[in-house]
Amino acid sequence: MGVQLHALEVCQADELEPAFATATSVGVGALIVWRNFLNETHRSRILQLAAQRRLPVMSDGREFVDDGGLMSYGPSVSDSFRRAATYVDKLLKGAQPADVPIEQPTKFELVINLKTAKALGLTLPPTLLFQAEEVIRED
């Protein structure tokens, strides 16, 4: 497919700008940002740096898309919370934690921000838009 991956490890907020400088110098064309404490805490700064460099951002958390990232694909947080409530119910009714099976997410969401796509000059295929759980459009 001709895709080359570059891992940019960022452990502290002061490493964000150097990481973006590195991404620019090696010709990175897009970013995938995983949901973690650092990335959630500095989401606005990450999206600002990406916008300055005209880099589309994809994440596993829809919060990035709500704040200006291009797209996200990951487990539905609301569905996960709903499923967690069933665990709480079972435990409150006396089930032993060791007897409650571990579950993996079963509902995943694709969210796309068309405002960001337009700002980046990107045209997304209609088939991709059709598959999205939600498409954020221009106001």
LINDAWO-V924473 format. One record per residue. N is the residue number from 1. BURIAL is I if it has 9 or more other ideal C-beta (glycine too) atoms within 8 Angstrom, else O. Layout:
BEGIN
n->[N N]
burial->[BURIAL BURIAL]
END
This chain:
BEGIN
n->[1 2 3 4 5 6 7 8 9 10 11 12 13 14 15 16 17 18 19 20 21 22 23 24 25 26 27 28 29 30 31 32 33 34 35 36 37 38 39 40 41 42 43 44 45 46 47 48 49 50 51 52 53 54 55 56 57 58 59 60 61 62 63 64 65 66 67 68 69 70 71 72 73 74 75 76 77 78 79 80 81 82 83 84 85 86 87 88 89 90 91 92 93 94 95 96 97 98 99 100 101 102 103 104 105 106 107 108 109 110 111 112 113 114 115 116 117 118 119 120 121 122 123 124 125 126 127 128 129 130 131 132 133 134 135 136 137 138 139]
burial->[O O O O O O O O O O O O O O I I O O I I O I I I O O O I O I I O I O I O O I I I O I I O I I I O I I I O I O I I I I I O I I I I I O I I I I I I I I I I O O I I O O I O O O I O O I I O O O O O O O O I O O O O I O O O I I I I I I I I I I O I O O O I O O O I I O O I O O O I O O O]
END
